[in-house]
């Protein structure tokens, strides 16, 4: 009986451990990663390479390239760790898709502005490494809709119905993500949302 139950779990890319088994990427025959069938992509492993990751600087020890979450396509394959992938999937499923609802025919995609990059915060010389450099961040420029239009952070923030929806999305990400930054945080984020899974030790930082 144990064998009969265990086999389908492997095919679905599921893990017997809570949360998909920590940050270890899990793949399946259906192209799922991180132990969640709704997260589609590929296992990358140490990124950009094991030597750089082990040095304690930039890099992701167990990286995945995520192509879609909750049935919503990303505009580019995004490199991240599994914690960030699972958090993004949960937010898209629980908050983003139902909040957008039927506007423009509903959500079809997320326009990704940035994901993994070996750089400092806001590209400032001498600053601490960005969460992007650790595979714990994604920047979202727009939500793509079925009719070809978008909810654009740059063009629609604080403008009518779309602006109100964007504010709700920004607010709903605060808590699931450790850091949430938008147009009112600083000039570096006027055209996108920055979401990351940093643990600040005092709760989420949202601006």
N, C-alpha and C positions, 0 to 999 in steps of 0.2 A: 504493500500500500504506500509505503514511503517513496519508493521509486516512481510510482505512478504519479504522485503529486509533485515530485522534484523536477521531472523532465520538462513539463510545460513551463515552469518558472524560468528555466534556462533559456528556452526559446523566446520568451517574452523580454529577455534582458533584465529580469527582476533579480533582486538579491534577497536572501533570507535575513539579512541584517537591516535594522532600521535605517532609513535614509539612503538606501542603496549601497550600504557598506562603506561609509566614510567618503574620502575623496578618491578612492581607487576607481578609475574608469571601468565601466562594465558595458560590454557591447553584446549584441545579439544578432541572430540571422536576419532580423528585420531592420537592422541599421540603427537601433537605439543605443544610447550611451547613458552612463551614470545610474543604471538600474531603473530608469523610468522610460517606459515605452513611448511616451509622448515627446521625449527629447531625442531628436534625430541628428546624427552626425557620425563622426569617426573618432576613434581613439588615436591620439597623437603620441602620448607618452611624455618623456622629458622634453621640454621645449624652451629655448631653441635647441639645446643639447644638454646632456647630463653634466658635463664639466662646468658649464656656466651656471646651471641651477645649483649645484653643490657648493659654489663659491659664496653663496649667500646674497648675491645681487639680484639681477633680473632673472626671470625664468619661472616656469611652472613645472613641478616635478611630475605630476600626473595630469597632463593637459588633454582636453578634447576639443575638437572643432565642431561647434554646434551650427546646424543649418536650419533647424526649425524647432519651435517649442509650442506645445499645446495646439498643434496643427497650423501654426502661423509661421510663415517663412521669414528668415532673416535675409536681408539684402546681400550679405556676404557671410561666408563661413567665419564664425567668431571663435577665437582661441580663448579658453577660460578653464578654470578648474570645475570639478563637479558640484561643489557647494554653490558656486555662482550660477551654474547651469540649472540646478534644481530650484534655486530661488527665483530665477528669471521665469522658469516654466510655471511655478506656482503663481507668480504675480500676473503673468499673461492669462492664465486660465481663470483665476479667481477674481481679478480686478480689471485688467485692461480690456479683454474681449467683452465682458458684460457691460462695462462702463461706456464703451463706444457704442455698443448695441447695433442699431440698424443705420446709423449715420453713414452715408455714402455706400450703403449696401453691406456694411459690416467690414471688419478688419480682414485683410488678406496678407499683410506683411509688416515688417518693422525695418525701417531704413536705419542701418547701423552706421554711425559716424566713426566709431573707433572701438577697438577691443584690446588685445594684447599689444603692448608697445614698450620697449625698453627705454624709459624716459623718466624725468623727474616730474613732480606735480606742476601742472600748467606749463611745462617746458621751461621752468625757471632755473637758471644756473645756480648750483649750490643747494637747491631744495631737496627734500626727502624724495625717495623713489615713489612714484605714483602707484596706486593699486593696479593700474593697467600693466605695470611691469611685473606683477605677480599673478596675473591671470584672474584677478578678482573684480574686474570692472568691465562695464559696457556702456558706451555712449549711444543714445538714441536721438536721432535728428527728427524723425517723423514716424507716424503710424500710417501705413498705406491702406487705402480703402478699395473696395470692389469696383467702384465707378471710375477709378483712375486718379481720384483726388487724394489728398493727404491731410492729416492733422499735423501741421508743421510747427515745431517749437519756435523757429525763427519768425515765421509769417503769421501764425495764429494765436500766439500767447496773448492772453488778455483781450481777445477780439471775439465778441459774440459767443455763440453756442460752442464753437470749436475751442475757443479760449477757456471756457468754463470746464469743458471735458478735459483739456490738458491739465488744468489745475487739480482736478479730481485725480487724475492719473499720477501726478507728482506727489500728491498727498498720500495716496494709497500705497506708494512704494516705500514710504517712510516707516520703518519698522521691519518689514521683510528684508530690506537692504540696510546696511549699516550707515551708508552715506548716500544722500540724495541731493543733487545740486541741479538748479535750473536757472532760468534767465534772471531771477532776482538775487542770485547768490553773488555773482561778480561778472565782469565783462567776458571772462573766458567761457562762460556757459550760456551766453545769450541765444545760441542757436541749437542747443541740445540739452537733453537730460543726461546727467552722469549718475549711474547707479553702481555701487560697489558693496562688497560683503565684508568690509573691514570691521573688526571688533574693537570699538573705541574704549570699551571698559566702563562707559557711563551711559550707554544707550545710543540710539541712532542720532546722527548729525544730519539735519535736513534744512536746506535753505533754498 
